[in-house]
C-alpha cells in the first residue's frame, strides 16, 4: 500500500511520493553464517544501488551505497566486489571505488570502513552493474 500523505515535523512538510525510485538492495545479499568467534563475514557489507538523474548527454547514472552493518561492532577493510568490466562515463574517486581487474573492484582503497559507516558514489553507464561482495578483512 502506497501512502501519498504529508507529514509535519516542526513546520516542515514531507510528501511521500509513490513515483520516487528508491535504492535497490543487491541481489547477492546473504544472511551471515558466523562460526563461533568469527567477528564478521562478507554479508556484513550491504550494497544498495539505484537509478538517478541522467547526465546532460542522456547517459543513465546510478548511485551506489556501501555500508558496514556488522552487528559485532567490527571495522571491515580489504572490501573487494565482483563487478565485471565496471566502467563509468563519470569520474569516480579511485580512493572510494576502483576496478583492479575484471570482476575485482576495491572499496575505500582497501582501508577500513568503520562500523556503521557508509560510502557512496555515482557512476554513469548505459546499464546498472550488478555488484556483490567477494571478500573482506575483519578487524
Secondary structure, DSSP 8 states (H G I E B T S, - for coil): -----EEEETTEEEE--TT----EE-TT-------TT----GGGEEEEEEEE---TTS--EEEEEEEE--TT---EEEEEEE-TT---SS---TTTEEEEETTEEEEGGG--B-TT-EEEEEEE-SS----EEEEEEE-
